[in-house]
Amino acid sequence: MKLESILCRYFLIVAAVFAVVVGFAVQSASAQKQEIAWNADEKPIAEQIHGLRGLADDVRAGTTKDLALKIRKLPSTENKLRLAVGLAGLSTEGDFGHDTLQEVATTLADTLRERPVPWTQPEKSDSDKGAPATRAPAYPYVELATLVRYEHVEAPTHFDDEQYRAAMSRLEADDLKRQHPDFTLTDLAGKTWKFSDLRGKVVLVNFWATWCPPCRKEMPDLEQLYQRFAAKGFVVLGISDEEKNKVEPFIRERKVSFPVLLDPGRKVNDLFVVEGIPKSFVYDRDGKLVAQSIDMRTQKQFLDMLGKAGLE
């Protein structure tokens, strides 16, 4: 399985800022261990990005926007691209405002225009299976396309790149796979849940893990919403690819009452094309996908998503 499909988006962000960003694709392990040499202008920005999660949300919004503007002024270097990608990955962990996200997207697009990244070449194992070897857009282009498609920002009008268009096409194809999923998983109590049996209810499918900080941060809001709307036919399905002996004590300690399903083989993660967590998908009572998030959401953002399913 490709590394991109098994690593959390969180790890890609950390790698972008604090380890060599492996050409924004996957390169040798020795390259990943090499330290980045930040210059005097870059180092304070890298340190601020590293500390973003420790800031209050209102402060974090302003800091993120300021960092985007500072990165944009840097000379075109590989480090500038590292910083732009790292900031973009952290900018969606909550509600920091459309203006902030737009500045982050503009900075990433401008940086990619100045310093394009090569296509990601297929792994040898892929071509060995008999299927034609196809290249894929490099991670920074996917990150930019994700911001534009799901956070409703705009790429600069002067930005026209083949990899960006390919990344957009890939996201569109992924969304088609999520339109009418069906799966069966077992929860921590041993109860079997079949997605199609939940027709008539509003369902929020949340992919998470115990080790994921943004996942842990949004879980209390999900629990509160479940308690608030369960009587109106609202179901939260938390899906983890970890083992039961790791998930169960975590859920018990936090007194989570919504169903937590186990997907240790990642079959359902793959069905939803989940390549980073947390991710959430909201389906209305007819089983139609009406809203999704690419990262951590606040309670207000979750309420907006549920409103699209007619739940208020």
C-alpha angles and dihedrals in degrees: 000000000000116000090234091061096051104040123084117245084241091067091050089054093049090047090051093058108027107029134036106289092230092233087297086284129070118290135158123320090236090060090054091058094055113108121238117241105219117194124223093273096044101045097067089050092050090050092050091050089051090054098046095101090058093060128092110257096250091050091043092056094056093042092051092052092047092050091051090055092046092050090050090059094054121103115264105272138137089257091056089056091048090054094046092051093044092051092046091054092053097041095078097055095108137332111319097152136266093264091056093049091047092055090048092050093046091051092050093047093048091048092051091048089053095043113022118201122224120252116267107255119220119262115253091243090061095057091044090066091070096252117122112268110247129186121227133212113269118256098258091059091050089050091053093046089050092054092049097045101041105024094043097232123137132244111231112271090239092056110098114154132159093220091052091052090048090051090052091051090050092052091049090052091048091053091053089057090054096050099087110011124168125191143150122219137163124239128221091271092054096255117143118230122197114192095215090056089066094068107134092040132087106245128197112193111199124188113204146142136213093242095051112100097202090048091054092047095055097041097086090054091051090050092050092049091048091052091047099048107024091099088056093058100271120148129186115200111194110198123197129178092207128102121273094244089062099040100043100062090043092055093042092052092052094044094232110177103182117095115278113199127200121229104170092157091051092228093137092040087056092045089058092040091238109179097158137021151271098038128158133194125192121206124190126225091277091056094254120145105239105163141011140179129212096205145003115331132201121233090258091053091049089051090053089052093049090049088064087061091051095257114132 
